[in-house]
Amino acid sequence: MSCYIENLGDHTDQEVTIRGWVYNKRSSGKIKFLLLRDGTGLVQCVLVKGETPDEVLEAFGNLTQESSLKVTGVPRVEKRAPGGYEMSVSKLEIVQIAEEYPITPKEHGVDFLMNHRHLWLRSSQQHAIMRVRNEIVMAIRQYFYENGFVLVDTPILTGSVGESGQTLFATKYFDLGQAYLAQTGQLYAEAGAMAFGKVYCFGPTFRAEKSKTRRHLTEFWMMEPEVAFNDSDDNMDLQEDLICYVVRWVLEKSRPDLETLERDISKLEQVVKPFPRVSYDEAVKKLQEVGESDIQYGADFGGDDETILTKMYDRPIMVYDYPRAVKAFYMKQHPERDDLVRCNDMLAPEGYGEIIGGSQREEDPEKLIQRIKEEKLPLEAYGWYLDLRKFGSVPHAGFGLGLERTVAWICGIHHIREAVPFARTMGRLNP
């Protein structure tokens, strides 16, 4: 009977077959140890001279790292072994002997590892990161399902600019002129909210931003909810509730992976409501008071500014009501100050910075048209978007959560390129 390593606990003292790859092997006198992985976990297989069939011992000698094979034996509980189980081998069938594996236990540079990303994913740390990413995605989807949101899939090819026109990837679209890879699904999610009340989209987005920081990718995944009749305060409440749900989920489902990553779990356990809410005005004053930032009022925060701010708190913080000049055209003008918009960024603690950006949307068609013109965007491309303000316009709000930034924070990894299976940056298009 075949089974996965993660299910060995259901088959102790029964003969089973594991199908996988050689993670490592070693010998100690008459005993040989084979560490096998199958994608769900690791198990230590034991071969003993005089007990294990000779043909199995001979096959063991031919195995190389990452060779594929089928191993048959009886698993038993062994707390000292990786994964907590050990298996005595009675049969070993080689599927393929791997060539010399390029990634060895020695130190490798980042470029080498990224050039071999298709293989690097097999290593224990990268494997753990991807498993945590999977749980974060599952948690997000479950949260919105439990709370009655409808998933609305938004187009990747679009004729409308969602963010800055300076960060677009453009392509010719048959006889219809230029199309762009979507920077956001938000505008379409707003249409969904007017139909269903509360929706979310979740997919790849693209920014041709010439940035080489540890927080930027040119292709990344973003989750964007949109809710009719929500204002900016409601929007922050939703963000706070979602992040607490996701962190609790990961702490429950992914503790072994977090331990593999040597993540300080106590830091994640502090992520509970309420999150501090700090106005942009207050945040600038705090930065100026500590003297570690040269930010001037009216400027957007850079990565260093966000790092300084987040180190003042033990959980995510909300910075709200930014200057209108540094934010997108669709954000609602502050009712009491013309120079501000009703928006917020959520900054993750421990120096990880922005993981969410959101706002109340401008529901007044005249003000929205004025902002589109100010940004020198083609008004005709937004005809359908302006229709949302003509036919039953209501206050509404939403936000975008950057999946890779969230993964990097929860996993405690330094660079965002390890938070996605295959990173796309200014200097990387392969593998």
C-alpha positions, 0 to 999 in steps of 0.5 A: 500500500502506498502512502504519503509521509505525512500520513505515516502515523496512520500506518505504524507497524504496517508495511507501506510504500513511500514514493519520493526522492533522496534528501540525504544518506549516510552510513554508520558501521553496519547501519545505513540511513536514507532520508527520504522526502515526498513533498509532504515530509521527511522520513528516515529509512534504516537499512541494516547489514544482515537484516536488509536484503543484499539487493536493497543494500546494493541499490542504496550504494548507487543512490545520489542526492535527489534520485527518485525511488520507491521504498517499502518497509514498516514505519514506527514512532521514533521521536529522535528521527526527522518527522518523528518516524523511522522506517525499516526497509525491506524493498527499494525500487530505483525510478531514476538515478539523478545526475550530480545535484548542483545545490550542495550543503556548502554556501551558495550565492543568491544569484546561483540559488535564484538561477537554480530556483526550480531546484532550490524550491526542494530545500527545507527552508524554501519548502517551508516558506511555500507551505506557509504561503499555501496556508496564508492563501487558504486562510484568506479565502476561508475568511472571505467565504465565512464572511459572505464575500463573493469571489470576482475574477478580474481581467489581467489585460485591461485598457484602464490605468489603475495606479501610476501610468509610469509603472505599466507593462503595455502590449498591442491588443489586436486592432484596439490599440494598447492594452496593459497588464493589470496593476490592480483588480480594484476598479473591476472589484468596485463594479462587483461590489455594486452588484454583490455588496461585498466581493474580493479578487485574488490574482497576479498583478504587474508593476513596471516599477524600476525598484531593486529593494527587498520589498519589490517584485514586478509580478506579485499576487494581490488580494483585493476586497471591496465593500459597498457602504463601507467607509474608511474606518470600516475598511480598517476594521476589516483589514484588522480582522482579516490579518488576525484571522490569517495569523491565527490560522498559520500559527495553528496549521504551520507551526512545524514550518515556522520552526523550520524557518526559526521564526520567533513565534512569540512575535506572531502571537502578539498580533491581536486586536486592536492595532494602533491607528496613527494619522499621517500627521502624527506619523510624520511628527514621530519620525521627525522626533526620533531624528532617524528620518529626513521626511518632510510633511507632504512626502510619501513614506519610504521603506526606511521610514516604515521600518522606523515606525513599525519598530515602535510597536509590537503589532501591525499599525494603521497609518491613515489620511495621507496627503492627496498629492501622493495617492491615487486618483480614486481615493475619497477626498477628506471631508474636512481637509482638501489636502488629504484623502481617506485612506490607510496603509497597514505596516507590519511590525519588525521592520517589514513595512506596508502589507496593505494599502486601502481607501474609501473610494470617491463616489462623487462623479464630478470629483472623480472626473476632476482627479482623472484629469489632474492625473492626465489619464485618458477620460474615455478609458474610464467611461465604464468606471464612471458609470458606477457613480451614475447608477446608484452611487454609494460610499464604498471602500476596499484595499489591496493585500500584497501576498508576498509581503505578507508571506515574508513578514509571517515567515520572517524572511529578509527578501521578498524574492523567496516568498514567491515560487519564481520571482520576477524582478527588474533583472530576472525573467528566468527560470 
